[in-house]
C-alpha cells in the first residue's frame, strides 16, 4: 500500500510539473542534489494530499495548466 501511494504521488507530481511547463530534467542538470531533495519533498507533500483523485482527473483532462490548482501542496512547481 505504501509503495503504491508513493508511486502514485511520484506520477502525479511529475505530471503536474509537466503540465505547468516545469522542466525537471533541466532543473536536475543544474542542481542534481538540490533537485532530488526538492522532488522528494514534493512527492511527500503530494502523498499527504487528500485530493489526489481530483488531481488525477485534472491531469487526465489537461495537457497544459497555467497554474496548479488551489488544493495543490506543491506551489513551487
Protein Blocks (a to p, Z undefined) as FASTA:
>chain_A
ZZmmmmmmmmmmmmmmmmnopafklmmmmmmmlmmmmmmmmmmmmmmpcklmmmmmmmmm
pcbdfbdcfklmblmZZ
